[in-house]
Amino acid sequence: MFERSIVHMARSVLGLRRLAAAGALLLALPLAAHAQVLATFANGETITSSELDKYVSRRTDLRGATGNYWGAEEALREMALTRALVLEGGKMGVERRSKAGDDRFDDIYALAVYKRVAPVCERPADDAAAKAWYEAHPEAFVLPPTARLTRVILPLGQKIGGQSAMSWLFEQATRISQGKTTLDEVVAQAEQVYKLDAQGDLGWVQLEGDSAVMRALDAAGQGDLLGPVQEGSFGYLFYIQAKRNARQLTWDEVRSSAARRAEAWCRQQAREQVQEKLFAQYGVTLDEKAVRALFSDDAAQEKAGS
């Protein structure tokens, strides 16, 4: 439970693990016809949208994250860290054994360098050590707020009832609030035109992450209808069936997994420390506006016309 990253959490809510009809091809970045600079380094290097697309195409673990802004930004951050580690390895004199792939973004070499610069994380040896770690790090054992969500999702380019997706969602939200239709009826209509992502009840979902949708869901109350909201290339309606606040887990609840959690937490903190240090050292800057522009209507139209 605890090892789910922000990106994975966001995917489960917004449905970003999309498969094509054949069930094999994941969404690619909606790149404009001309490559955009997305990140810069103090040495003058840049990372462009075309380079990010190429990198993601060979990193199957990242492909499903690039269907919206914050997923693409996370993939860009991973790519920038890889480059910073390659630069650091050269500075340290680490031998380069990998001959294949892109020299600037050599994942194998970057991992070898990371293992040298990252703090060592070890799992507590026994129950007593695990409990001591639990008591010293209560923040690692907080269950995030959760909500039982119903979702309606449509691609922005989808026409339904002679309307654009967002116009239709807005009309349905109004009709629901006026008692002229029900959420179940809206879900059923949406299912007729879009079936690649789950419509309706998503079950209990953890509300964590720094996306606009997550923040809105966290702020909304039980029984609220949220939307329509646009995120990336999709429009959404959310209904909050029920909600549970964040809470501190007891030792009895985490006893069997505390040692694993301690190691995972250490690894997470170590990665954040290495990233912060190397980004500062090599002057890495991510251009959030440029990443957002990849998902604008203008970018989609430019790509379609190219």
Summary of the structure (lengths in Angstrom):
residues: 306
radius of gyration: 21.9
end to end distance: 43.3
largest distance: 69.4
contacts: 915
relative contact order: 0.19
helix: 48%
strand: 18%
